[in-house]
Amino acid sequence: MAITIESGDIGALPERQPTGLFISDLDGTLLRSDRTFSASDLASLRRLGDHRVVRVVATGRSMFSFNRVQTPGLPIDYVVFSTGAGIAEYPNGKIVRRVSLEPGEVCQAYAVLRELRLDFMVQRPIPDTHIFGYLALNTSNPDFETRIALYSRFAFPLEDNITGFGPATQLVAIVPSDRAPEALAAVRQRLSDLTVIQTTSPLDGHSTWIEVFPAGVSKSRTTEWLAARLSIPRERAVSVGNDYNDLDLLEWAGTAFVTANSPDELKQRFRVVASNNDAGVSEAIERWLKKGMRRQ
């Protein structure tokens, strides 16, 4: 694993010590199904700024993909992107921390995914995470094919020899839902020295994406690093999510909510707010502020 931290103080800070940290997932949480933002959610995020709360979006998207859906004037201070592999100031886009897989780790993960006959991508290091090579080992995988089509300008078939690829941000295997439990268990067993994260496809809402990162990479680890730099205790952090790749962040934050469109397993464990289409983020913010930003 290679970690790069840019020199200099991180910016986008309030004039006085922040009073808290608010972290929201993007797809299925802050972003509505029509790829727009709720006016209520945006207003509540602005209100957090008035309370000197640092606002973060934590997403599995690359910065390139995030920039395709973000709206001008989005009232946030940081973006934790690529599931924690990077963090950038907002709106200036300055990357302040990035992590990558070393070439040897890329070769190791490539060999395992290939042996398991999964369809997968290998993504270039930050900031070029949207550029990826792919290996298709199955005759039909619609979600995999959709992602390649969406990024056709940046996607290229991988040669059978991966040794020349160099470092990477992550590998992503896209697995139909009926194969997902078995494939996920096998990848986690074979790559126990790396981080393997499960997420529901943001494209078809059914397939499982199995994402392989360097050890220790996650939304919560990167958010914890940011909180330490800002001198914000964990107890003053609140998170909102909707899927399995938010689980570690939900467990880390002093207060956690999930939207109504989350899997039942998450809704049984965390406080539930309205869905992403019904301003669930705003509800979480208002409930947190009403309680004085304390653990509820």
N, C-alpha and C positions, 0 to 999 in steps of 0.2 A: 504494500500500500504506500502511495506517495501522497503527502499532504502539503499543500501550498497555502500559506497565509500571507496576504499582501501587507506590505509595510504601511505604517501610518495609522492614525486613529480612525475608527469606524465613524461614519458620519450619520446624518439623519437623526440626531439626538435632540430631545427637547432641551430647552435652556436650563431647566432644573432636573434633578434626579427623577428618572421615570418612576411612576407609581405602580406599574404592572406591565405584563406582557400578554398580548392576546394573539393566538395562533389559530388560523383557519385553514383547513384543507380547501382546495379549489374545486375540482370536478365533483359534482354531486353534493357539494356543501355550500360554498359561496357562489359558484357558477350554476345558473339554472339550466334546465335541460335544453333550452333554446339557445344556449351559449351567450346569455345576457346576464346582467347583474340587477338585483332588486334595488329599487330606489330606497327602500327601507333599510336594507343591509348597508348600503353606502352611507346613509345618514347616520346610522349607529356607529359605523367605523369612524366617521368624522367626530362624533361625540366622544369616542374614546381618545382621540387626539386632544380634545379640549381638556381631558382628564390626565394628560401626560402619560397615556398608556402607549407603549410601543406596539405597533400592529404588524403582524407577519402573515404572509400567505405561505403555507408549506405544501408543495405539490410534487407529484411524480413527474410532471412535465419538465422538459428542458427549458432554458430561458427562451430559446427560439420559439418553442411551442407556446409558452406562457405569453409571449409578446403578441401572438396571433389572436389571443382572446381578451387580453387585458384592455380596459377602457381608459381613455385619457383622464387624468385626474383621480385615478383609483387611490383612495385614501389609506395607503399602507406605507410602511417604512422599509421593510425588507422582504425578499423572496427567498425562501429555502426551496431550492429546486432539485430536480433529479433525485427525489426521495432522500435528500440530505447530503448528496455528494457535493453540492455547492450552495453558496449563499451570496446574494447580491443586494446592494443598496437599491432602494427605489425612491424616486423614478430615474436616477442617473444610470442605473445598471452596472455600477462598479462591482466587480466580483471581489469579495473580501476573503473567501476561503473556498478551496476546491480540493477534492480527493479523487484519486484514480487507482485503478488496478494496474499493478506492474505487469510487464510482458509475460513473465512466468505464470502469474495468476490468470491472465487471459488464456494462455495455452491450456492451463489446467481445467478451467471452466469450459472452454471450447470442447475439449476431449470428452468431458462428462456429458454435456448436452448432446454431442454428436453420437456418442455411444448409446444414449437413451432414445435416439432417433426423434428428437424434438426439433421443431422449426424455431429458429432463433436469430436474433440480431446481435451484433457486437458494435457498440457505439463509441465513437471517437471521444477523446478527452475533452473536458470543458475548456473553452466555450463552444466547441464544435460537436456537442452531443447529438445534435439532430442529423449528423452525418453517420451512416452506419453501413456495415456489410451484413449480408444475410445468407443463411443457409437453409434451404427448404428440403426437408427429407421425407415429406408426406405428400400424397397426391392432391389432397384437398384440405385447406385450412383457411376459410373465408376471412376471418379476422386478421390473420397474418398477412393475407394478400391485400386486404384493405389498407393496412398500415404501410405496406410497401408502395401502394398506389398513391397514398397521401403524400409520401416523401420521395416520390419517384426521382426528383432532381438530385436527391442527396443519398439515395440508396444504390448499392452495388453488390453483385453476387460475390461471395467469398470464395477464394481459392481453397483447395483442400488443405493447403499448408498455411497455418495461421501464424507461423513464427515471425513473419515480417510485418504483422499488423502493429506491433508496438503496444503502448499503454492504452487503456480504455476506461471510460466512465463506468460502464456496466454491460452485462449481457442480459437480453430479454428473450425468454422463451414464451411463445404464445400457444396455449394448449386448450383444445375444446373442453367444455365443462365435464364431459363424461370421463376424460382421461386425467383431469386435474389432480384429484387427491393422490393417486398413485404416483404421478410424475413429480408432484411437489415433495412427497415423502422421499422419493429416490434422490432428487437433487439435494435436498437438505442433508441426507445421510452421506452422500458422496462429496459434498462441498461444505463440510461442517466447519472448516477453518475460514470460510467466507460468510458474508451476510446474504441470506436468501429471503426475499420478501414476496409475499403473495398479494396480488391486487386484482380486482375485477376489471375487465377491459373497459376503458372509457369509450371505446368505439362501438362495440355491440352490446355491452352490458351483461354478457353471459360468459364469454371465454375467460380463462384465468391467465394472467401474465405472471410468470415466475422471473423475478428480477434478481440478478446476482451482482453484488457490490463488494468492495473491500470490507474486511472485518471491521465492525464498529460503525459502519455507515447506517444512518437511519434519520428520520425526521427528528426524533427526540434527542439524539446525540448532538446534532447540529444546533438545534434550538437551545440545548443546555449550554453549548459553547457560547452562543450569542448572549444568553441570559447572564453568564458569568462575566462577559466583557462589559455588559451594561449594569452589572451589580444589582440584578433583579433576582430575588430568591424564588425558588421553585413554587413556594406557597402563593406567590403573587402572579402566577401564570395560569391562564385558562386556554383550553384548546377545544376546537369543534371539528368533528370529522364524520365520515360516513362509510368507511371501508376498512378492510384488514390492514392496509398499509398505513393507516392512521393509529393502529392499536398501541404501538409503543409510545407515541406522543400522547395519546389519551391517558395512558397509565402514568406517564411522567408528570403531567401538569397537575397543579394543586386542585384545579377544578376542571371537569371535562364534561362535554355534551356530545351527543350524536344526533344527527338529523333523522326524521321519521322514515326516510327512504334507506336507512342503513339495514344490514342483515340483522335478523332477530338475535343472533348471538351477541352482537354489540349492544343492541337495545336492552338486553337483559342485564348488562353490566354497567351501563352509564346512563346519566340523565338524558331524557329524550326531549328534543325541541321540534318545531315544525320542519317540514321537508325543505330541501333546497329550493323548490319552486314556490314556497310559501314563507320566505324570509326567516328561515330557522336561525341563521347567524344573528340577525337582529334580535330575535327572542333570547338567544343565549347571552348577548351583550347586555340587554336590558335587565335580565335576571341577575347577572353578575354585578352590574352597577347598583342595582337596587339593594343587594346584600352588602354593599360597600366593598366589593372586590375581595370578599373573604370566602374561604371554603364554605360551600353551602351544606 
